[in-house]
Amino acid sequence: MSDDIAIKVENLTKIYKLYNSPTDRLKEALSPIRRKYHHDFHALSEVSFEVKKGESLGILGVNGSGKSTLLKILSGVLTPSGGSVSVNGKVSALLELGAGFNPELTGLENVYFNGTLMGYSKADIDDRLDNILKFADIGEFIYQPVKSYSSGMFVRLAFSVATIVDPDILIVDEALSVGDVFFQQKCYKRLEELRENNVTILFVTHGVGDVIQFCSRALLLHKGRLECVGAADKVARRYLQRQQDEHYKEVPRTIVAELDEPIFDSDPENFVWPDSQHFMDISGVETVSNGIASFTRVALCNENLMASKVFMQGEVAYLCFELELISPIDVPIGGFVVRNQKNVLIHGRSMMFYNNMKLPRSVREGRILRFTFGLELNLGVGEYTVDIGLSTSRWEDYENRKQYSLQQMPSISRRLCSLSSAAGFAVTQKPFHDGNFDHLHIGVCNMKTNCSMSVK
């Protein structure tokens, strides 16, 4: 293994023997002819990948896909049934709640206990103790047995110990979902510091936004097998597509292709579309798709419908994209997401979010879909990228979409294809006019606000 590789996994396999009853286990152990009373469950099957030093790798997959098993093998908690794992560096792991802590010991005793397991002397831990306690911020509970801790207090202490002992490789398994928002912010700041110090981080979470924002690459596990590995945003979209495809298998589809109109415009009087010369070349942009539709054209234009990559604060940009349908679909739903230079999601919207939007019940294969979004760029000065996508929804779900919360919206639609970083643009400072300060603000977005003051 070369020096720039932190973790190398080759054909990793983990098999569990499952018995229908404890009696079957005993029968198998005592069988003189070695008769099998179990069946094999492949938690991992021939998984192979590499992680470079200093890289942040997200690990995605539904429950039962093998994520926790993989991390336990990498951290030395489990032994593999086959294949090999090479780890170059000192590993610190924050696994599921309770792992590595003795519930009968106090928080302080567990700090020293875990530090010893990681190879630190008492003097080393003494030097780091103040920082560990300050970061955990659990007060007098540090002197109480951890079995009396809330889940939030437990994670505070466990994360503090795992990250302040200067690991070469940090493994985090779903732990940050337990803490409150203020502690999560502190944790992500600490993770950024570790990343800047070239610490390799493996990060398991169901929050695809966290993976896109924090990780440079990601891998997707499905039923114990490595489905794909690559750029974090593309793997995240593949993960979401798989989730929604599985959901759609459970829901009967009712496509009636004859219902779509020969020519359809949701708003024929106000629909705008640029001339052909203003569309960009997307031949080199990778599409995440299930083969039902493909992107053909994308344009980002100013108010004159001319291609532009630079806009002034408050100006309107028109995002236009076109797709060809390879198979018939139900209600077509176009959408977009804007991200800043740090890959933070700034704004996203789909046709699900508009009142009284007229859409076809279904669309035949071979038809061309065109979407235009007008974006009022009340943003901070900086550079941004735009992701675009197409999904579909059953007509009855679309009609009743107001009954669903924002969190439930993804469950009533199915992702078909998406382009990450399909377009990029810069926002420049809006000039002063007659000393008008109303548009000035700090941060990413220009929120509508008002203020008042009283002195008595």
Beta strands, then each sheet from edge to edge (+ up, - down):
strand 1: 5-19
strand 2: 38-52
strand 3: 56-60
strand 4: 82-87
strand 5: 91-94
strand 6: 169-173
strand 7: 200-204
strand 8: 217-222
strand 9: 225-231
strand 10: 287-289
strand 11: 293-301
strand 12: 310-312
strand 13: 316-325
strand 14: 331-339
strand 15: 345-350
strand 16: 368-376
strand 17: 382-393
strand 18: 414-428
sheet 1: 2+ 1- 4+
sheet 2: 5+ 6+ 7+ 3+ 8+ 9-
sheet 3: 10+ 18- 12-
sheet 4: 10+ 18- 17+ 14- 15+
sheet 5: 11+ 13- 16+
end
